[in-house]
Amino acid sequence: MNKAELIDSIAKPADLTKSNATKVLDALVSIVIEATCKGDKVHLGGLGMFRVVERKQREGRNVRAGEPITIPAARVPKFTEAKGFRDAVNSGSNIE
């Protein structure tokens, strides 16, 4: 599903125009990004949680040259799915 299809899927059941559904989706994405950048966790019931985790500096290997390299520490976004979402995906059915 791409963004346009997602907007259509939001607009119909919520009785919104595509323009308003686009604004809602864009606002949601912006809020999740802004909150996680500040270090907050964002819980979306039934879907999961977005958060930022710290990765430590580690050693890696340049595959072509075979030389060791240092991979720098980084903050990375992480999504952890809700149990209901995970169960629905595993069973192949919709969340009820």
SVG drawing of the C-alpha trace seen along z (x, -y; Angstrom):
<svg xmlns="http://www.w3.org/2000/svg" viewBox="-18 -19 60 37">
<polyline fill="none" stroke="black" stroke-width="0.4" points="0.0,0.0 1.4,-3.4 0.6,-6.8 -2.2,-7.5 -3.9,-4.2 -3.5,-4.8 -5.1,-8.3 -8.0,-6.7 -8.4,-4.1 -8.4,-6.9 -10.8,-9.2 -13.7,-6.7 -14.5,-5.4 -13.7,-8.7 -16.0,-10.6 -13.1,-13.0 -12.1,-14.5 -8.8,-13.2 -7.3,-16.6 -8.3,-16.4 -7.1,-12.8 -3.8,-13.9 -3.5,-16.6 -4.3,-14.1 -1.7,-11.6 1.0,-14.2 0.3,-15.6 0.5,-12.1 3.9,-11.4 5.3,-14.8 4.2,-14.3 5.7,-10.9 9.0,-12.1 9.1,-15.2 8.3,-13.2 10.8,-10.4 13.5,-13.0 13.0,-14.5 13.4,-11.0 9.7,-10.4 8.0,-7.1 4.9,-7.2 2.4,-4.4 -0.4,-3.8 -2.8,-1.3 -3.3,1.8 -0.4,0.9 2.8,0.5 5.4,-1.9 7.9,-4.2 11.0,-5.1 14.7,-6.0 17.5,-3.6 21.2,-4.3 23.5,-2.1 27.0,-1.8 30.1,-2.3 31.2,1.1 33.8,2.7 32.9,3.9 34.7,5.1 35.0,3.6 33.8,6.5 35.8,5.5 39.1,4.8 38.7,7.1 39.9,4.3 38.4,3.6 36.4,0.4 34.8,-1.5 31.0,-2.0 30.1,-5.1 27.5,-5.3 24.1,-6.4 20.6,-7.1 18.2,-5.1 14.3,-4.9 12.8,-1.6 9.2,-0.3 7.9,2.5 4.6,4.0 1.7,4.4 0.8,8.0 -2.6,7.8 -0.9,6.6 1.8,9.3 -0.9,12.0 -3.0,10.7 0.0,10.8 0.9,14.3 -2.6,15.7 -3.2,13.9 -6.5,12.3 -7.7,8.8 -7.6,7.4 -11.0,7.6"/>
</svg>
